[in-house]
């Protein structure tokens, strides 16, 4: 089973749009949208395993200019 998660992103002032566009181009990202509230961008991503999620997605997200903080929320299944 694959690993899916929402990543909540805080950005520098005025950077939400460019961050959303940059993270949406990362392989495995299925959604990236600007939002209002304590976070500026919400994205959803999927990878084959937690190791791949960290290596293929999180490491690239953390390299995007304008991001100040992220919170990863894995999706759980019942």
C-alpha positions as CSV (number, residue, x, y, z in Angstrom):
1,X,0.0,0.0,0.0
2,X,1.3,3.5,-0.8
3,X,1.8,6.3,1.6
4,X,-0.4,9.4,1.2
5,X,-0.2,12.6,3.2
6,X,-1.3,16.2,3.3
7,X,1.5,18.7,3.8
8,X,0.5,22.1,5.3
9,X,3.0,24.8,4.3
10,X,3.7,28.2,5.7
11,X,5.4,30.6,3.4
12,X,7.1,34.0,3.4
13,X,4.7,36.9,2.8
14,X,3.6,37.0,-0.8
15,X,5.1,33.7,-1.7
16,X,2.1,31.3,-1.5
17,X,1.3,31.4,-5.2
18,X,4.9,30.7,-6.3
19,X,5.3,28.0,-3.7
20,X,2.0,26.2,-4.7
21,X,3.2,26.3,-8.3
22,X,6.6,24.9,-7.4
23,X,5.4,22.1,-5.2
24,X,2.7,21.1,-7.7
25,X,5.5,20.3,-10.2
26,X,7.1,17.7,-7.9
27,X,6.5,14.1,-9.0
28,X,4.0,12.4,-6.6
29,X,2.1,15.7,-5.7
30,X,-1.5,15.4,-6.7
31,X,-2.8,18.7,-5.3
32,X,-1.3,22.0,-4.2
33,X,-3.6,25.0,-3.4
34,X,-3.3,28.3,-1.7
35,X,-5.5,28.6,1.4
36,X,-6.2,31.2,4.1
37,X,-5.6,30.6,7.8
38,X,-2.4,29.6,9.7
39,X,-1.0,27.8,6.6
40,X,-0.7,29.3,3.2
41,X,-0.6,26.2,1.0
42,X,-2.0,22.7,1.3
43,X,-0.7,19.9,-0.8
44,X,-1.4,16.2,-1.1
45,X,1.2,13.7,-2.2
46,X,1.7,10.0,-2.6
47,X,4.7,7.6,-2.7
48,X,5.2,3.9,-2.6
49,X,6.7,3.8,0.9
50,X,7.5,6.2,3.8
51,X,11.1,6.1,2.8
52,X,10.3,7.1,-0.7
53,X,7.9,9.8,0.6
54,X,10.8,11.4,2.5
55,X,13.4,10.9,-0.2
56,X,11.3,11.7,-3.3
57,X,8.8,14.3,-2.0
58,X,9.7,15.9,1.4
59,X,13.3,16.6,0.5
60,X,12.2,18.4,-2.6
61,X,9.4,20.3,-0.8
62,X,11.9,21.5,1.8
63,X,14.1,22.8,-1.0
64,X,11.5,25.1,-2.5
65,X,12.3,28.8,-2.0
66,X,9.8,30.8,0.2
67,X,8.8,28.0,2.5
68,X,9.2,28.8,6.2
69,X,7.6,25.7,7.9
70,X,5.8,22.5,7.0
71,X,3.6,20.0,8.8
72,X,3.1,16.6,7.3
73,X,-0.2,14.8,8.0
74,X,-0.2,11.2,6.8
75,X,-3.5,9.8,5.7
76,X,-4.7,6.8,7.7
77,X,-7.1,4.2,6.5
78,X,-9.7,2.3,8.7
